Amino acid sequence: MSILISNLEKRYSRELSAPPVVRIDHLEIQNGEKVAIVGKSGGGKSTFLNLIAGIVTPDAGSIVVKGTDVTRLSEARRDRFRAENIGFVFQTFNLLQGLTAMENVLLAMSFTGKVKSPKSRAKELLTRVGLGNKLQSKPRELSVGEQQRVALARSVANEPHIILADEPTANLDDASTETVMCLLEEFCSEKDRVLILVTHEAEVAKRFPRTLDLKSIQTRAALQN
């Protein structure tokens, strides 16, 4: 098993009577699974990804990733664990504008030291996503679709076990969406990686064998209590 979530709650309000943004009694995600997270805006989907990644901490419960309960790690250890085990793809790319495509991918590898030949790895990944001729281009010189492909290359640079993607196709046209989704599926399948992707797009969600609506999970839990 790759991810095991138990009795998880996250609130942003200090009022105990306020409903949690995320509440999950029990959820298992197996090695190699591809899961789409769907639901209305404000339903806790992005918070859910941030909880798994250890970017935010829960008010209660546990999140066990590869046998490690990330909720029990110090902030420094969570940062290290995330850098080594989790790749993140964002809707807004989060590329550093002053760096080239090559440098953005290299920066991700500098945090862990896992990769023996980072320059070769960065060049290989950017070539795989179709940007072998734009290694020295900065984000402003790239199209929106190309920027997301740089972000995708960056997300797998450290050979992560899990890829978390938060609306990665929201700003893309149909052609770029297809390219990015095919690349995501390819990168995840070849290493038996877990892919958890948040989306509002029905056509994107249809590509996934498993779909979760967090609000439905929380509603079922409330009815059972």
C-alpha positions, 0 to 999 in steps of 0.5 A, spaced: 500 500 500 502 506 498 497 511 502 493 510 508 489 515 511 485 514 517 480 519 521 483 525 517 480 532 519 482 539 517 479 545 519 481 553 517 476 556 522 478 556 529 470 554 531 470 547 533 462 547 530 465 549 523 465 543 519 472 541 517 474 542 510 477 535 509 474 529 513 476 522 511 475 516 516 479 511 511 482 511 505 487 507 501 490 508 495 495 502 492 501 502 489 500 504 481 493 507 482 491 513 478 485 517 482 482 523 480 479 528 485 473 531 483 467 536 486 465 543 487 470 549 488 472 550 495 470 542 497 477 541 500 481 538 493 487 542 493 487 542 501 487 534 500 493 534 496 497 539 500 495 534 506 498 528 503 504 532 501 505 535 508 505 542 506 499 543 511 498 539 517 491 536 519 488 537 526 487 530 527 488 523 524 494 520 520 497 520 513 501 514 512 505 514 505 510 509 504 510 506 511 511 513 514 506 517 517 507 524 515 503 528 520 508 526 525 514 528 522 518 535 523 517 541 518 524 540 516 523 532 515 516 533 511 520 538 507 525 532 505 520 527 505 516 531 500 522 532 496 524 525 495 518 522 494 512 526 491 512 530 485 507 536 484 504 539 478 500 545 479 495 549 475 499 555 475 506 551 473 510 555 479 516 556 475 521 561 477 521 566 471 528 568 472 531 561 470 531 557 464 527 550 463 533 547 464 535 550 471 528 550 473 528 542 473 535 542 476 533 546 482 528 541 484 534 536 484 538 540 488 534 539 494 535 532 495 542 530 491 539 523 489 540 524 482 548 522 480 548 526 473 542 532 474 544 535 468 543 529 464 537 527 467 534 534 466 536 534 459 533 527 458 526 529 461 526 535 457 527 532 451 522 527 453 516 532 454 518 535 447 522 541 449 529 538 447 530 544 443 528 549 448 533 548 454 535 555 455 528 558 454 525 562 460 518 561 462 516 567 458 519 565 452 515 558 452 507 557 451 503 555 456 503 548 454 510 548 454 511 551 461 506 546 464 511 540 460 517 544 464 513 543 470 511 536 469 519 534 467 521 538 474 515 533 478 519 527 476 526 529 476 527 526 483 524 519 481 518 520 486 513 515 488 507 519 488 505 525 483 500 530 485 497 534 480 492 540 482 488 542 476 494 541 471 490 542 465 486 548 467 489 553 463 491 549 457 487 548 450 485 541 448 491 539 444 496 541 450 491 537 455 492 531 451 499 532 451 500 533 458 495 527 460 499 522 456 505 524 459 503 524 466 500 517 464 506 515 461 511 517 467 506 514 472 505 507 468 513 506 467 515 506 475 508 504 478 507 511 481 501 513 484 497 519 480 492 523 484 489 529 480 484 534 482 480 536 476 473 540 474 474 537 467 469 531 466 473 529 460 480 528 464 476 525 470 474 519 465 481 517 463 482 515 471 479 508 473 478 511 480 474 517 481 473 520 488 468 526 490 471 528 497 464 531 499 461 525 498 466 521 502 465 526 508 457 526 507 457 518 508 462 519 514 457 524 517 451 520 516 455 514 519 456 518 526 
